[in-house]
Amino acid sequence: MPTEDIKWIAFFSQTGAEIADIAEKIGRWPDRIITNERPEHLRTIDPRIEKQFYWTFRNYPTEENYLEVLEFFPDALVTLHGWLRIIPGYVTKGVNLFNGHPGLITKYPELKGKDPQLRAFEGNYPEIGSVIHEVIEGVDEGKVIASKGISNDNFTLDETYDKLKGISLELWVNFLNNYFESKNSN
């Protein structure tokens, strides 16, 4: 089965830059990109995303919003990239759904939830990192399937964000390449 036959849906709430960076690295764009309505003063969508066809959900999506896209692509891989909304647990059942989280929750579970980069910086954690985990009911509670940490060498806040962005990109590229390759060989 060609890789393009494996459907991929990517969600974002912020700029979508991570999705664009990943797509450029793996040579493939998601089949559907979804964002939620946000006031213009809160974000600017990456121009690479603006060139793609994407759907916009209301700011707080309903069950119907999620089910509509998942029913349209029933066996799709679904990835979350800065999606700032909690997907209801019943929607996650039977879906290949993964989230990237820029907090090393395998070592510091208290970094689950919003703004882990800032909390890791302010807490002066000895190690910073990112994970990719399955999405289940509960915030950042799913099984971690990939993680990477690095020593915190007294990074500034901007450096912390940059390091975590790089780690997340590396994890996603490896995960997606392996996912598509494994599905291709079936």
C-alpha positions in Angstrom: 0.0 0.0 0.0 1.5 3.4 -0.9 2.1 5.8 2.0 -0.5 8.2 0.5 -3.2 5.5 1.1 -2.6 5.9 4.8 -4.6 8.9 5.9 -3.1 11.4 8.3 -5.0 14.1 10.2 -3.1 16.8 12.1 -4.6 19.2 14.6 -3.2 22.5 15.9 -4.3 25.5 17.9 -1.3 27.8 17.6 0.7 28.5 14.4 0.8 25.0 12.8 4.6 25.5 12.2 5.4 22.1 13.8 3.1 20.4 11.2 4.8 22.3 8.4 8.3 21.5 9.7 7.4 17.8 10.0 5.8 17.7 6.5 8.9 19.2 4.9 11.1 16.7 6.7 9.1 13.6 5.8 8.1 14.8 2.3 4.4 14.5 3.0 1.6 16.7 4.2 -1.3 15.5 6.3 -4.5 14.6 4.3 -6.4 17.0 6.5 -5.2 19.8 8.8 -7.6 21.1 11.5 -7.4 24.1 13.7 -9.8 25.9 15.9 -11.0 29.5 15.8 -8.8 31.8 17.8 -8.7 35.5 18.0 -6.2 37.0 15.6 -4.2 38.7 18.3 -3.5 35.3 19.9 -1.8 33.7 16.9 -0.7 33.9 13.3 -1.0 30.8 11.2 2.3 29.7 9.6 2.2 30.7 5.9 3.1 27.1 4.8 -0.1 25.9 6.5 -2.2 28.7 4.9 -1.2 27.3 1.5 -2.7 23.9 2.5 -6.4 23.1 2.7 -7.4 23.0 6.3 -10.6 23.0 8.3 -11.4 25.3 11.1 -13.5 24.1 14.0 -15.2 26.4 16.5 -13.0 27.5 19.3 -14.3 24.8 21.6 -15.1 21.9 19.2 -18.1 19.7 19.8 -18.3 16.0 19.7 -19.9 16.3 16.3 -16.9 18.3 15.0 -14.5 15.5 16.0 -16.7 12.7 14.8 -17.3 14.3 11.5 -13.6 14.3 10.6 -13.0 10.9 12.1 -15.9 9.4 10.2 -14.6 10.9 7.0 -11.2 9.3 7.6 -12.1 6.3 9.7 -8.7 4.5 9.9 -6.5 7.6 9.8 -3.5 8.4 12.0 -4.4 11.5 14.0 -1.7 13.7 15.5 -2.0 16.7 17.8 0.6 19.5 17.6 -0.2 22.2 20.1 -3.9 21.3 20.1 -5.1 23.3 23.1 -8.4 21.5 23.5 -9.2 18.3 25.4 -10.6 15.6 23.2 -13.4 13.8 25.0 -12.4 10.3 26.0 -15.3 8.6 24.1 -14.1 10.3 20.9 -10.6 8.8 21.4 -11.8 5.2 21.5 -10.6 3.1 18.6 -8.7 6.0 17.0 -4.9 6.0 16.2 -4.5 9.3 18.1 -1.1 10.6 19.4 0.0 13.9 21.0 3.3 15.6 21.2 4.1 17.0 24.6 7.1 19.3 25.3 7.5 18.1 28.8 9.5 15.1 29.9 6.5 13.5 31.7 8.3 10.1 31.9 10.6 11.6 34.5 8.6 14.6 35.7 4.8 13.7 35.7 4.0 17.1 37.2 4.8 18.6 33.7 1.5 17.1 32.3 -0.9 19.8 31.1 -0.5 23.3 29.8 2.8 25.2 29.4 5.3 22.5 30.4 8.2 24.3 28.7 7.7 27.4 31.0 7.2 25.2 34.1 10.3 23.2 33.3 12.3 26.5 32.9 10.9 28.1 36.0 11.4 24.9 38.0 15.0 24.7 36.8 14.7 21.0 36.1 18.0 19.2 35.6 16.7 17.6 32.3 14.2 18.9 29.7 12.6 16.9 26.9 9.6 15.9 25.0 7.4 12.9 24.5 4.8 11.5 22.1 2.0 9.6 23.8 -1.2 7.9 22.9 -4.3 10.1 23.6 -6.8 8.6 26.0 -9.2 10.1 28.4 -7.3 12.3 30.8 -4.8 15.1 30.1 -1.4 13.6 28.9 -2.3 10.2 30.5 -1.8 7.9 27.5 1.1 5.5 27.1 4.3 7.3 26.1 5.6 5.7 22.9 8.7 8.0 22.3 10.7 10.3 24.5 13.9 12.2 24.6 15.5 14.3 27.2 18.7 16.4 27.4 20.6 18.0 30.2 19.4 21.4 31.1 22.6 23.5 30.8 21.0 26.6 32.4 19.2 27.4 29.2 17.4 30.8 28.9 13.6 30.6 28.3 14.1 31.1 24.6 16.7 28.4 24.4 14.5 26.0 26.4 11.7 26.6 23.8 14.1 26.1 20.9 15.6 22.9 22.4 12.2 21.4 23.1 11.0 22.3 19.6 14.0 20.5 18.1 13.5 17.5 20.2 9.8 17.3 19.4 10.5 17.7 15.7 13.0 14.8 15.8 10.5 12.6 17.7 7.7 13.3 15.3 9.8 12.7 12.2 11.1 9.4 13.5 7.6 8.3 14.7 5.9 9.2 11.4 8.5 7.7 9.2 8.4 4.5 11.3 4.5 4.5 11.3 4.2 4.9 7.6 6.9 2.4 6.9 5.3 -0.2 9.1 1.9 0.3 7.6 3.5 0.2 4.1 5.0 -3.2 4.8 1.7 -4.7 5.8 
